[in-house]
Amino acid sequence: MNLIEGLAQVKSCSLVGLEKNTGKTVTLNYLLTHLPSATRVAVTSIGLDGERRDQVFGSEKPEITLRQGMVFATTEKHYRERHLIAELLDVSDLPTALGRLVTARTRVEGKVIVAGPGSTETLRRWMQTIEKEVDLILVDGALSRMSLASPTVSESMILATGAAYSANIDTLVRKTAYVVELIRLPLWQPCDEQPVEINGAVTDRVLQQIMNEPEKNNNPILIQDFTKVFADPMVWHRLTKNHPVYVRQRSRLLGVTVNPTAPNGIVLDSATLCSRLSDAIALPCVDLMKS
């Protein structure tokens, strides 16, 4: 199943980049271009996306292109600076760092900057207001903001990784595979055995405390969802040798995209990277830079 087929089965999807310049916005543009024209799409971001130049590095970035009829949410400031004709749908009191949140529908194809809700709670509230009007909501995520991919926010997610995350293929595959492992943690099913519940952040310290209690060996551990895990992979894997881990809510990973080029000019072999990563996570990996 490819990314477009996967999106046909969900109402919302978050795009998460494991590092800056891993191709998240390229992935978004690919989806917007290839989705069927009849699909009613809404787009927003929990960060700032679509600017022509990176605000930190000054490098060129891909702009976001919306087809006619697509809905988008952005701040008042960026709505006023738009370069396309749009129909204003709503000006909300939902807060952003740059004024109120504006929701509009494009009247013609064009480029926009989306800088939407600044928190997962605000994002959730906006999505509730628009979900009945569209078939699919796409959320372009901010750097390392895994919280927006929580199943409490969006139904599914697409992960963007690449040479900017690590310029060594072995390291890149290992680090990406760890994130995918967390995303795929199994759902908890009630049973006779009482789990060890972790209600907050899952840190190295919390896991070490559990491992220091031999009487809890082999007890299952229950966490809210994968976005709560902030543990080092070595500590995590020591724990999972003796404790199966489950989640209350599970995210649906639709696919992984890769950008083999790093901002410093290093280019990884795309075929090798995609093959190695696909084998490691048992999921197709796509280099959209070649599409």
Order of alpha helices (4+ residues) and beta strands (2+ residues): alpha-beta-alpha-beta-beta-beta-alpha-beta-beta-beta-alpha-beta-beta-alpha-beta-alpha-beta-alpha-beta-beta-alpha-beta
